[in-house]
Amino acid sequence: LQLLSNVLLWDGIVQEDTVRDLGLSKLLNRYLLLNLLNTPPGPDNIEKCNKVVACLPERWFRDLKSGSTLPELLNFCQHLLQ
């Protein structure tokens, strides 16, 4: 999670596509989401998910329609809904 947070801090310095690919496609979807899916439901899982959400730059969500998300976050959103 610390690595994801550090990678996402590069938003605005490095091209957004590069940051999103590395942070969301590679780190979140390949590694962190597996850990979250294997964590039993409960306060610990909720805390981990909150920390992931806190890392995401708000700027990425400004132009999205209500009820939609970034394509790279679809799997994470499905986990949150469950």
PDB file of N, CA, C and O in Angstrom:
ATOM      1  N   LEU A   1       0.828  -1.191   0.000  1.00  0.00           N
ATOM      2  CA  LEU A   1       0.000   0.000   0.000  1.00  0.00           C
ATOM      3  C   LEU A   1       0.871   1.254   0.000  1.00  0.00           C
ATOM      4  O   LEU A   1       0.542   2.252  -0.640  1.00  0.00           O
ATOM      5  N   GLN A   2       1.969   1.189   0.713  1.00  0.00           N
ATOM      6  CA  GLN A   2       2.882   2.335   0.737  1.00  0.00           C
ATOM      7  C   GLN A   2       3.460   2.593  -0.653  1.00  0.00           C
ATOM      8  O   GLN A   2       3.617   3.745  -1.059  1.00  0.00           O
ATOM      9  N   LEU A   3       3.774   1.523  -1.381  1.00  0.00           N
ATOM     10  CA  LEU A   3       4.296   1.681  -2.737  1.00  0.00           C
ATOM     11  C   LEU A   3       3.241   2.305  -3.648  1.00  0.00           C
ATOM     12  O   LEU A   3       3.566   3.182  -4.449  1.00  0.00           O
ATOM     13  N   LEU A   4       1.989   1.871  -3.541  1.00  0.00           N
ATOM     14  CA  LEU A   4       0.907   2.462  -4.326  1.00  0.00           C
ATOM     15  C   LEU A   4       0.786   3.950  -4.009  1.00  0.00           C
ATOM     16  O   LEU A   4       0.676   4.773  -4.917  1.00  0.00           O
ATOM     17  N   SER A   5       0.806   4.287  -2.749  1.00  0.00           N
ATOM     18  CA  SER A   5       0.709   5.684  -2.334  1.00  0.00           C
ATOM     19  C   SER A   5       1.842   6.509  -2.932  1.00  0.00           C
ATOM     20  O   SER A   5       1.610   7.613  -3.425  1.00  0.00           O
ATOM     21  N   ASN A   6       3.058   5.988  -2.892  1.00  0.00           N
ATOM     22  CA  ASN A   6       4.210   6.704  -3.432  1.00  0.00           C
ATOM     23  C   ASN A   6       4.123   6.859  -4.951  1.00  0.00           C
ATOM     24  O   ASN A   6       4.462   7.916  -5.483  1.00  0.00           O
ATOM     25  N   VAL A   7       3.677   5.824  -5.645  1.00  0.00           N
ATOM     26  CA  VAL A   7       3.541   5.893  -7.100  1.00  0.00           C
ATOM     27  C   VAL A   7       2.508   6.948  -7.475  1.00  0.00           C
ATOM     28  O   VAL A   7       2.727   7.731  -8.399  1.00  0.00           O
ATOM     29  N   LEU A   8       1.381   6.973  -6.763  1.00  0.00           N
ATOM     30  CA  LEU A   8       0.325   7.918  -7.099  1.00  0.00           C
ATOM     31  C   LEU A   8       0.696   9.361  -6.766  1.00  0.00           C
ATOM     32  O   LEU A   8       0.067  10.292  -7.270  1.00  0.00           O
ATOM     33  N   LEU A   9       1.701   9.556  -5.931  1.00  0.00           N
ATOM     34  CA  LEU A   9       2.185  10.908  -5.659  1.00  0.00           C
ATOM     35  C   LEU A   9       2.855  11.530  -6.893  1.00  0.00           C
ATOM     36  O   LEU A   9       3.019  12.748  -6.966  1.00  0.00           O
ATOM     37  N   TRP A  10       3.232  10.701  -7.844  1.00  0.00           N
ATOM     38  CA  TRP A  10       3.858  11.180  -9.073  1.00  0.00           C
ATOM     39  C   TRP A  10       2.835  11.756 -10.056  1.00  0.00           C
ATOM     40  O   TRP A  10       3.215  12.277 -11.105  1.00  0.00           O
ATOM     41  N   ASP A  11       1.544  11.668  -9.730  1.00  0.00           N
ATOM     42  CA  ASP A  11       0.516  12.238 -10.591  1.00  0.00           C
ATOM     43  C   ASP A  11       0.731  13.736 -10.715  1.00  0.00           C
ATOM     44  O   ASP A  11       0.892  14.434  -9.714  1.00  0.00           O
ATOM     45  N   GLY A  12       0.733  14.218 -11.929  1.00  0.00           N
ATOM     46  CA  GLY A  12       0.991  15.629 -12.178  1.00  0.00           C
ATOM     47  C   GLY A  12       2.446  15.908 -12.514  1.00  0.00           C
ATOM     48  O   GLY A  12       2.767  16.966 -13.055  1.00  0.00           O
ATOM     49  N   ILE A  13       3.324  14.972 -12.201  1.00  0.00           N
ATOM     50  CA  ILE A  13       4.745  15.114 -12.524  1.00  0.00           C
ATOM     51  C   ILE A  13       5.071  14.237 -13.733  1.00  0.00           C
ATOM     52  O   ILE A  13       5.707  14.677 -14.691  1.00  0.00           O
ATOM     53  N   VAL A  14       4.620  12.994 -13.661  1.00  0.00           N
ATOM     54  CA  VAL A  14       4.767  12.032 -14.755  1.00  0.00           C
ATOM     55  C   VAL A  14       3.425  11.967 -15.475  1.00  0.00           C
ATOM     56  O   VAL A  14       2.393  12.280 -14.882  1.00  0.00           O
ATOM     57  N   GLN A  15       3.426  11.565 -16.741  1.00  0.00           N
ATOM     58  CA  GLN A  15       2.181  11.470 -17.503  1.00  0.00           C
ATOM     59  C   GLN A  15       1.147  10.639 -16.747  1.00  0.00           C
ATOM     60  O   GLN A  15       1.467   9.603 -16.164  1.00  0.00           O
ATOM     61  N   GLU A  16      -0.104  11.118 -16.769  1.00  0.00           N
ATOM     62  CA  GLU A  16      -1.177  10.446 -16.034  1.00  0.00           C
ATOM     63  C   GLU A  16      -1.350   8.995 -16.468  1.00  0.00           C
ATOM     64  O   GLU A  16      -1.562   8.123 -15.626  1.00  0.00           O
ATOM     65  N   ASP A  17      -1.265   8.725 -17.760  1.00  0.00           N
ATOM     66  CA  ASP A  17      -1.422   7.351 -18.248  1.00  0.00           C
ATOM     67  C   ASP A  17      -0.387   6.410 -17.635  1.00  0.00           C
ATOM     68  O   ASP A  17      -0.697   5.267 -17.297  1.00  0.00           O
ATOM     69  N   THR A  18       0.824   6.892 -17.498  1.00  0.00           N
ATOM     70  CA  THR A  18       1.896   6.082 -16.914  1.00  0.00           C
ATOM     71  C   THR A  18       1.631   5.810 -15.443  1.00  0.00           C
ATOM     72  O   THR A  18       1.792   4.681 -14.981  1.00  0.00           O
ATOM     73  N   VAL A  19       1.231   6.826 -14.712  1.00  0.00           N
ATOM     74  CA  VAL A  19       0.951   6.674 -13.278  1.00  0.00           C
ATOM     75  C   VAL A  19      -0.233   5.730 -13.068  1.00  0.00           C
ATOM     76  O   VAL A  19      -0.188   4.859 -12.199  1.00  0.00           O
ATOM     77  N   ARG A  20      -1.292   5.904 -13.864  1.00  0.00           N
ATOM     78  CA  ARG A  20      -2.471   5.037 -13.732  1.00  0.00           C
ATOM     79  C   ARG A  20      -2.135   3.591 -14.082  1.00  0.00           C
ATOM     80  O   ARG A  20      -2.598   2.664 -13.417  1.00  0.00           O
ATOM     81  N   ASP A  21      -1.333   3.399 -15.122  1.00  0.00           N
ATOM     82  CA  ASP A  21      -0.964   2.042 -15.508  1.00  0.00           C
ATOM     83  C   ASP A  21      -0.152   1.364 -14.415  1.00  0.00           C
ATOM     84  O   ASP A  21      -0.450   0.237 -14.022  1.00  0.00           O
ATOM     85  N   LEU A  22       0.858   2.041 -13.933  1.00  0.00           N
ATOM     86  CA  LEU A  22       1.712   1.448 -12.898  1.00  0.00           C
ATOM     87  C   LEU A  22       0.969   1.287 -11.577  1.00  0.00           C
ATOM     88  O   LEU A  22       1.014   0.224 -10.958  1.00  0.00           O
ATOM     89  N   GLY A  23       0.290   2.339 -11.151  1.00  0.00           N
ATOM     90  CA  GLY A  23      -0.370   2.294  -9.843  1.00  0.00           C
ATOM     91  C   GLY A  23      -1.606   1.425  -9.807  1.00  0.00           C
ATOM     92  O   GLY A  23      -1.772   0.615  -8.895  1.00  0.00           O
ATOM     93  N   LEU A  24      -2.482   1.587 -10.795  1.00  0.00           N
ATOM     94  CA  LEU A  24      -3.758   0.872 -10.754  1.00  0.00           C
ATOM     95  C   LEU A  24      -3.703  -0.480 -11.451  1.00  0.00           C
ATOM     96  O   LEU A  24      -4.078  -1.497 -10.868  1.00  0.00           O
ATOM     97  N   SER A  25      -3.239  -0.495 -12.693  1.00  0.00           N
ATOM     98  CA  SER A  25      -3.231  -1.752 -13.446  1.00  0.00           C
ATOM     99  C   SER A  25      -2.225  -2.748 -12.878  1.00  0.00           C
ATOM    100  O   SER A  25      -2.510  -3.940 -12.761  1.00  0.00           O
ATOM    101  N   LYS A  26      -1.066  -2.251 -12.534  1.00  0.00           N
ATOM    102  CA  LYS A  26      -0.021  -3.166 -12.073  1.00  0.00           C
ATOM    103  C   LYS A  26      -0.111  -3.439 -10.569  1.00  0.00           C
ATOM    104  O   LYS A  26      -0.286  -4.588 -10.163  1.00  0.00           O
ATOM    105  N   LEU A  27       0.006  -2.411  -9.750  1.00  0.00           N
ATOM    106  CA  LEU A  27       0.047  -2.634  -8.297  1.00  0.00           C
ATOM    107  C   LEU A  27      -1.310  -3.025  -7.713  1.00  0.00           C
ATOM    108  O   LEU A  27      -1.428  -4.061  -7.058  1.00  0.00           O
ATOM    109  N   LEU A  28      -2.318  -2.214  -7.942  1.00  0.00           N
ATOM    110  CA  LEU A  28      -3.613  -2.474  -7.318  1.00  0.00           C
ATOM    111  C   LEU A  28      -4.242  -3.762  -7.845  1.00  0.00           C
ATOM    112  O   LEU A  28      -4.591  -4.647  -7.065  1.00  0.00           O
ATOM    113  N   ASN A  29      -4.384  -3.866  -9.155  1.00  0.00           N
ATOM    114  CA  ASN A  29      -5.097  -5.012  -9.713  1.00  0.00           C
ATOM    115  C   ASN A  29      -4.319  -6.316  -9.661  1.00  0.00           C
ATOM    116  O   ASN A  29      -4.927  -7.383  -9.576  1.00  0.00           O
ATOM    117  N   ARG A  30      -3.015  -6.267  -9.710  1.00  0.00           N
ATOM    118  CA  ARG A  30      -2.229  -7.508  -9.705  1.00  0.00           C
ATOM    119  C   ARG A  30      -1.866  -7.991  -8.315  1.00  0.00           C
ATOM    120  O   ARG A  30      -1.819  -9.197  -8.072  1.00  0.00           O
ATOM    121  N   TYR A  31      -1.612  -7.078  -7.408  1.00  0.00           N
ATOM    122  CA  TYR A  31      -1.092  -7.482  -6.105  1.00  0.00           C
ATOM    123  C   TYR A  31      -2.011  -7.137  -4.934  1.00  0.00           C
ATOM    124  O   TYR A  31      -2.374  -8.013  -4.150  1.00  0.00           O
ATOM    125  N   LEU A  32      -2.382  -5.879  -4.818  1.00  0.00           N
ATOM    126  CA  LEU A  32      -3.167  -5.468  -3.653  1.00  0.00           C
ATOM    127  C   LEU A  32      -4.565  -6.060  -3.652  1.00  0.00           C
ATOM    128  O   LEU A  32      -5.073  -6.445  -2.599  1.00  0.00           O
ATOM    129  N   LEU A  33      -5.189  -6.138  -4.811  1.00  0.00           N
ATOM    130  CA  LEU A  33      -6.551  -6.671  -4.865  1.00  0.00           C
ATOM    131  C   LEU A  33      -6.581  -8.147  -4.465  1.00  0.00           C
ATOM    132  O   LEU A  33      -7.538  -8.595  -3.834  1.00  0.00           O
ATOM    133  N   LEU A  34      -5.551  -8.900  -4.823  1.00  0.00           N
ATOM    134  CA  LEU A  34      -5.480 -10.301  -4.397  1.00  0.00           C
ATOM    135  C   LEU A  34      -5.450 -10.406  -2.883  1.00  0.00           C
ATOM    136  O   LEU A  34      -6.102 -11.274  -2.303  1.00  0.00           O
ATOM    137  N   ASN A  35      -4.702  -9.530  -2.246  1.00  0.00           N
ATOM    138  CA  ASN A  35      -4.643  -9.513  -0.793  1.00  0.00           C
ATOM    139  C   ASN A  35      -5.999  -9.146  -0.198  1.00  0.00           C
ATOM    140  O   ASN A  35      -6.444  -9.759   0.773  1.00  0.00           O
ATOM    141  N   LEU A  36      -6.650  -8.146  -0.782  1.00  0.00           N
ATOM    142  CA  LEU A  36      -7.959  -7.725  -0.271  1.00  0.00           C
ATOM    143  C   LEU A  36      -9.001  -8.820  -0.433  1.00  0.00           C
ATOM    144  O   LEU A  36      -9.837  -9.022   0.447  1.00  0.00           O
ATOM    145  N   LEU A  37      -8.951  -9.530  -1.559  1.00  0.00           N
ATOM    146  CA  LEU A  37      -9.917 -10.608  -1.795  1.00  0.00           C
ATOM    147  C   LEU A  37      -9.716 -11.772  -0.833  1.00  0.00           C
ATOM    148  O   LEU A  37     -10.661 -12.505  -0.541  1.00  0.00           O
ATOM    149  N   ASN A  38      -8.499 -11.947  -0.344  1.00  0.00           N
ATOM    150  CA  ASN A  38      -8.204 -13.034   0.587  1.00  0.00           C
ATOM    151  C   ASN A  38      -8.299 -12.627   2.047  1.00  0.00           C
ATOM    152  O   ASN A  38      -8.097 -13.454   2.935  1.00  0.00           O
ATOM    153  N   THR A  39      -8.603 -11.372   2.301  1.00  0.00           N
ATOM    154  CA  THR A  39      -8.802 -10.895   3.667  1.00  0.00           C
ATOM    155  C   THR A  39     -10.266 -11.118   4.036  1.00  0.00           C
ATOM    156  O   THR A  39     -11.152 -10.706   3.289  1.00  0.00           O
ATOM    157  N   PRO A  40     -10.537 -11.759   5.167  1.00  0.00           N
ATOM    158  CA  PRO A  40     -11.932 -11.990   5.557  1.00  0.00           C
ATOM    159  C   PRO A  40     -12.699 -10.670   5.686  1.00  0.00           C
ATOM    160  O   PRO A  40     -12.132  -9.657   6.095  1.00  0.00           O
ATOM    161  N   PRO A  41     -13.988 -10.687   5.336  1.00  0.00           N
ATOM    162  CA  PRO A  41     -14.798  -9.470   5.499  1.00  0.00           C
ATOM    163  C   PRO A  41     -14.773  -9.003   6.951  1.00  0.00           C
ATOM    164  O   PRO A  41     -14.796  -9.812   7.879  1.00  0.00           O
ATOM    165  N   GLY A  42     -14.726  -7.707   7.125  1.00  0.00           N
ATOM    166  CA  GLY A  42     -14.717  -7.162   8.476  1.00  0.00           C
ATOM    167  C   GLY A  42     -13.971  -5.848   8.523  1.00  0.00           C
ATOM    168  O   GLY A  42     -13.601  -5.287   7.492  1.00  0.00           O
ATOM    169  N   PRO A  43     -13.755  -5.364   9.731  1.00  0.00           N
ATOM    170  CA  PRO A  43     -13.128  -4.052   9.917  1.00  0.00           C
ATOM    171  C   PRO A  43     -11.736  -3.935   9.296  1.00  0.00           C
ATOM    172  O   PRO A  43     -11.374  -2.872   8.792  1.00  0.00           O
ATOM    173  N   ASP A  44     -10.952  -5.014   9.328  1.00  0.00           N
ATOM    174  CA  ASP A  44      -9.601  -4.979   8.772  1.00  0.00           C
ATOM    175  C   ASP A  44      -9.647  -4.753   7.262  1.00  0.00           C
ATOM    176  O   ASP A  44      -8.874  -3.957   6.727  1.00  0.00           O
ATOM    177  N   ASN A  45     -10.535  -5.439   6.590  1.00  0.00           N
ATOM    178  CA  ASN A  45     -10.690  -5.294   5.143  1.00  0.00           C
ATOM    179  C   ASN A  45     -11.188  -3.896   4.798  1.00  0.00           C
ATOM    180  O   ASN A  45     -10.718  -3.287   3.837  1.00  0.00           O
ATOM    181  N   ILE A  46     -12.128  -3.394   5.570  1.00  0.00           N
ATOM    182  CA  ILE A  46     -12.659  -2.042   5.328  1.00  0.00           C
ATOM    183  C   ILE A  46     -11.561  -1.002   5.500  1.00  0.00           C
ATOM    184  O   ILE A  46     -11.466  -0.062   4.711  1.00  0.00           O
ATOM    185  N   GLU A  47     -10.742  -1.162   6.514  1.00  0.00           N
ATOM    186  CA  GLU A  47      -9.642  -0.224   6.754  1.00  0.00           C
ATOM    187  C   GLU A  47      -8.655  -0.235   5.588  1.00  0.00           C
ATOM    188  O   GLU A  47      -8.195   0.821   5.154  1.00  0.00           O
ATOM    189  N   LYS A  48      -8.330  -1.423   5.081  1.00  0.00           N
ATOM    190  CA  LYS A  48      -7.416  -1.533   3.944  1.00  0.00           C
ATOM    191  C   LYS A  48      -8.003  -0.857   2.710  1.00  0.00           C
ATOM    192  O   LYS A  48      -7.300  -0.137   2.002  1.00  0.00           O
ATOM    193  N   CYS A  49      -9.280  -1.084   2.453  1.00  0.00           N
ATOM    194  CA  CYS A  49      -9.937  -0.464   1.296  1.00  0.00           C
ATOM    195  C   CYS A  49      -9.967   1.056   1.431  1.00  0.00           C
ATOM    196  O   CYS A  49      -9.756   1.765   0.448  1.00  0.00           O
ATOM    197  N   ASN A  50     -10.224   1.558   2.621  1.00  0.00           N
ATOM    198  CA  ASN A  50     -10.220   3.004   2.862  1.00  0.00           C
ATOM    199  C   ASN A  50      -8.845   3.607   2.574  1.00  0.00           C
ATOM    200  O   ASN A  50      -8.749   4.712   2.040  1.00  0.00           O
ATOM    201  N   LYS A  51      -7.791   2.886   2.924  1.00  0.00           N
ATOM    202  CA  LYS A  51      -6.440   3.376   2.677  1.00  0.00           C
ATOM    203  C   LYS A  51      -6.145   3.433   1.180  1.00  0.00           C
ATOM    204  O   LYS A  51      -5.476   4.355   0.713  1.00  0.00           O
ATOM    205  N   VAL A  52      -6.640   2.458   0.433  1.00  0.00           N
ATOM    206  CA  VAL A  52      -6.464   2.474  -1.026  1.00  0.00           C
ATOM    207  C   VAL A  52      -7.187   3.679  -1.612  1.00  0.00           C
ATOM    208  O   VAL A  52      -6.622   4.413  -2.423  1.00  0.00           O
ATOM    209  N   VAL A  53      -8.428   3.883  -1.205  1.00  0.00           N
ATOM    210  CA  VAL A  53      -9.221   5.002  -1.727  1.00  0.00           C
ATOM    211  C   VAL A  53      -8.565   6.335  -1.382  1.00  0.00           C
ATOM    212  O   VAL A  53      -8.576   7.255  -2.199  1.00  0.00           O
ATOM    213  N   ALA A  54      -8.004   6.449  -0.205  1.00  0.00           N
ATOM    214  CA  ALA A  54      -7.368   7.700   0.217  1.00  0.00           C
ATOM    215  C   ALA A  54      -6.159   8.052  -0.649  1.00  0.00           C
ATOM    216  O   ALA A  54      -5.801   9.225  -0.758  1.00  0.00           O
ATOM    217  N   CYS A  55      -5.533   7.061  -1.259  1.00  0.00           N
ATOM    218  CA  CYS A  55      -4.362   7.302  -2.116  1.00  0.00           C
ATOM    219  C   CYS A  55      -4.732   7.870  -3.481  1.00  0.00           C
ATOM    220  O   CYS A  55      -3.910   8.528  -4.119  1.00  0.00           O
ATOM    221  N   LEU A  56      -5.944   7.626  -3.932  1.00  0.00           N
ATOM    222  CA  LEU A  56      -6.340   7.984  -5.298  1.00  0.00           C
ATOM    223  C   LEU A  56      -6.506   9.490  -5.452  1.00  0.00           C
ATOM    224  O   LEU A  56      -7.191  10.127  -4.651  1.00  0.00           O
ATOM    225  N   PRO A  57      -5.882  10.060  -6.478  1.00  0.00           N
ATOM    226  CA  PRO A  57      -6.023  11.508  -6.710  1.00  0.00           C
ATOM    227  C   PRO A  57      -7.465  11.873  -7.077  1.00  0.00           C
ATOM    228  O   PRO A  57      -8.046  11.271  -7.981  1.00  0.00           O
ATOM    229  N   GLU A  58      -8.036  12.842  -6.390  1.00  0.00           N
ATOM    230  CA  GLU A  58      -9.417  13.272  -6.653  1.00  0.00           C
ATOM    231  C   GLU A  58      -9.585  13.787  -8.079  1.00  0.00           C
ATOM    232  O   GLU A  58     -10.661  13.652  -8.663  1.00  0.00           O
ATOM    233  N   ARG A  59      -8.558  14.360  -8.628  1.00  0.00           N
ATOM    234  CA  ARG A  59      -8.603  14.929  -9.975  1.00  0.00           C
ATOM    235  C   ARG A  59      -9.038  13.893 -11.013  1.00  0.00           C
ATOM    236  O   ARG A  59      -9.681  14.246 -12.002  1.00  0.00           O
ATOM    237  N   TRP A  60      -8.701  12.637 -10.804  1.00  0.00           N
ATOM    238  CA  TRP A  60      -9.047  11.592 -11.757  1.00  0.00           C
ATOM    239  C   TRP A  60     -10.553  11.366 -11.855  1.00  0.00           C
ATOM    240  O   TRP A  60     -11.027  10.796 -12.838  1.00  0.00           O
ATOM    241  N   PHE A  61     -11.302  11.800 -10.863  1.00  0.00           N
ATOM    242  CA  PHE A  61     -12.732  11.501 -10.797  1.00  0.00           C
ATOM    243  C   PHE A  61     -13.626  12.705 -11.109  1.00  0.00           C
ATOM    244  O   PHE A  61     -14.849  12.565 -11.135  1.00  0.00           O
ATOM    245  N   ARG A  62     -13.058  13.851 -11.339  1.00  0.00           N
ATOM    246  CA  ARG A  62     -13.841  15.074 -11.527  1.00  0.00           C
ATOM    247  C   ARG A  62     -14.754  15.033 -12.740  1.00  0.00           C
ATOM    248  O   ARG A  62     -15.886  15.508 -12.660  1.00  0.00           O
ATOM    249  N   ASP A  63     -14.308  14.488 -13.848  1.00  0.00           N
ATOM    250  CA  ASP A  63     -15.090  14.513 -15.082  1.00  0.00           C
ATOM    251  C   ASP A  63     -15.907  13.244 -15.317  1.00  0.00           C
ATOM    252  O   ASP A  63     -16.498  13.080 -16.385  1.00  0.00           O
ATOM    253  N   LEU A  64     -15.945  12.355 -14.340  1.00  0.00           N
ATOM    254  CA  LEU A  64     -16.711  11.120 -14.493  1.00  0.00           C
ATOM    255  C   LEU A  64     -18.186  11.364 -14.207  1.00  0.00           C
ATOM    256  O   LEU A  64     -18.546  12.202 -13.381  1.00  0.00           O
ATOM    257  N   LYS A  65     -19.018  10.626 -14.897  1.00  0.00           N
ATOM    258  CA  LYS A  65     -20.455  10.703 -14.636  1.00  0.00           C
ATOM    259  C   LYS A  65     -20.752  10.016 -13.311  1.00  0.00           C
ATOM    260  O   LYS A  65     -19.997   9.156 -12.856  1.00  0.00           O
ATOM    261  N   SER A  66     -21.856  10.407 -12.705  1.00  0.00           N
ATOM    262  CA  SER A  66     -22.264   9.802 -11.442  1.00  0.00           C
ATOM    263  C   SER A  66     -22.477   8.303 -11.630  1.00  0.00           C
ATOM    264  O   SER A  66     -23.093   7.874 -12.605  1.00  0.00           O
ATOM    265  N   GLY A  67     -21.971   7.523 -10.703  1.00  0.00           N
ATOM    266  CA  GLY A  67     -22.135   6.076 -10.761  1.00  0.00           C
ATOM    267  C   GLY A  67     -21.114   5.376 -11.638  1.00  0.00           C
ATOM    268  O   GLY A  67     -21.192   4.159 -11.807  1.00  0.00           O
ATOM    269  N   SER A  68     -20.160   6.103 -12.200  1.00  0.00           N
ATOM    270  CA  SER A  68     -19.132   5.472 -13.032  1.00  0.00           C
ATOM    271  C   SER A  68     -17.774   5.591 -12.352  1.00  0.00           C
ATOM    272  O   SER A  68     -17.614   6.319 -11.372  1.00  0.00           O
ATOM    273  N   THR A  69     -16.811   4.870 -12.885  1.00  0.00           N
ATOM    274  CA  THR A  69     -15.472   4.899 -12.320  1.00  0.00           C
ATOM    275  C   THR A  69     -14.449   4.727 -13.425  1.00  0.00           C
ATOM    276  O   THR A  69     -14.809   4.568 -14.592  1.00  0.00           O
ATOM    277  N   LEU A  70     -13.200   4.757 -13.069  1.00  0.00           N
ATOM    278  CA  LEU A  70     -12.123   4.523 -14.022  1.00  0.00           C
ATOM    279  C   LEU A  70     -12.114   3.048 -14.412  1.00  0.00           C
ATOM    280  O   LEU A  70     -12.386   2.193 -13.569  1.00  0.00           O
ATOM    281  N   PRO A  71     -11.812   2.735 -15.654  1.00  0.00           N
ATOM    282  CA  PRO A  71     -11.794   1.326 -16.078  1.00  0.00           C
ATOM    283  C   PRO A  71     -10.857   0.470 -15.233  1.00  0.00           C
ATOM    284  O   PRO A  71     -11.145  -0.700 -14.978  1.00  0.00           O
ATOM    285  N   GLU A  72      -9.741   1.045 -14.799  1.00  0.00           N
ATOM    286  CA  GLU A  72      -8.773   0.287 -13.991  1.00  0.00           C
ATOM    287  C   GLU A  72      -9.292  -0.028 -12.597  1.00  0.00           C
ATOM    288  O   GLU A  72      -8.729  -0.877 -11.905  1.00  0.00           O
ATOM    289  N   LEU A  73     -10.350   0.639 -12.178  1.00  0.00           N
ATOM    290  CA  LEU A  73     -10.883   0.427 -10.829  1.00  0.00           C
ATOM    291  C   LEU A  73     -12.126  -0.462 -10.796  1.00  0.00           C
ATOM    292  O   LEU A  73     -12.719  -0.637  -9.732  1.00  0.00           O
ATOM    293  N   LEU A  74     -12.526  -1.019 -11.916  1.00  0.00           N
ATOM    294  CA  LEU A  74     -13.747  -1.832 -11.942  1.00  0.00           C
ATOM    295  C   LEU A  74     -13.679  -3.015 -10.979  1.00  0.00           C
ATOM    296  O   LEU A  74     -14.637  -3.263 -10.246  1.00  0.00           O
ATOM    297  N   ASN A  75     -12.577  -3.743 -10.968  1.00  0.00           N
ATOM    298  CA  ASN A  75     -12.458  -4.904 -10.070  1.00  0.00           C
ATOM    299  C   ASN A  75     -12.469  -4.474  -8.605  1.00  0.00           C
ATOM    300  O   ASN A  75     -13.076  -5.138  -7.765  1.00  0.00           O
ATOM    301  N   PHE A  76     -11.810  -3.383  -8.306  1.00  0.00           N
ATOM    302  CA  PHE A  76     -11.799  -2.874  -6.933  1.00  0.00           C
ATOM    303  C   PHE A  76     -13.208  -2.453  -6.524  1.00  0.00           C
ATOM    304  O   PHE A  76     -13.634  -2.723  -5.401  1.00  0.00           O
ATOM    305  N   CYS A  77     -13.927  -1.799  -7.422  1.00  0.00           N
ATOM    306  CA  CYS A  77     -15.301  -1.375  -7.126  1.00  0.00           C
ATOM    307  C   CYS A  77     -16.204  -2.592  -6.887  1.00  0.00           C
ATOM    308  O   CYS A  77     -17.060  -2.572  -6.003  1.00  0.00           O
ATOM    309  N   GLN A  78     -16.007  -3.632  -7.669  1.00  0.00           N
ATOM    310  CA  GLN A  78     -16.804  -4.846  -7.463  1.00  0.00           C
ATOM    311  C   GLN A  78     -16.531  -5.430  -6.082  1.00  0.00           C
ATOM    312  O   GLN A  78     -17.446  -5.908  -5.412  1.00  0.00           O
ATOM    313  N   HIS A  79     -15.289  -5.390  -5.666  1.00  0.00           N
ATOM    314  CA  HIS A  79     -14.939  -5.879  -4.318  1.00  0.00           C
ATOM    315  C   HIS A  79     -15.623  -5.034  -3.253  1.00  0.00           C
ATOM    316  O   HIS A  79     -16.129  -5.568  -2.266  1.00  0.00           O
ATOM    317  N   LEU A  80     -15.641  -3.718  -3.446  1.00  0.00           N
ATOM    318  CA  LEU A  80     -16.294  -2.834  -2.476  1.00  0.00           C
ATOM    319  C   LEU A  80     -17.791  -3.105  -2.393  1.00  0.00           C
ATOM    320  O   LEU A  80     -18.374  -3.066  -1.310  1.00  0.00           O
ATOM    321  N   LEU A  81     -18.407  -3.377  -3.530  1.00  0.00           N
ATOM    322  CA  LEU A  81     -19.848  -3.662  -3.535  1.00  0.00           C
ATOM    323  C   LEU A  81     -20.178  -4.966  -2.819  1.00  0.00           C
ATOM    324  O   LEU A  81     -21.241  -5.094  -2.211  1.00  0.00           O
ATOM    325  N   GLN A  82     -19.281  -5.919  -2.891  1.00  0.00           N
ATOM    326  CA  GLN A  82     -19.529  -7.196  -2.214  1.00  0.00           C
ATOM    327  C   GLN A  82     -19.376  -7.018  -0.724  1.00  0.00           C
ATOM    328  O   GLN A  82     -19.543  -7.975   0.032  1.00  0.00           O
TER     329      GLN A  82
END
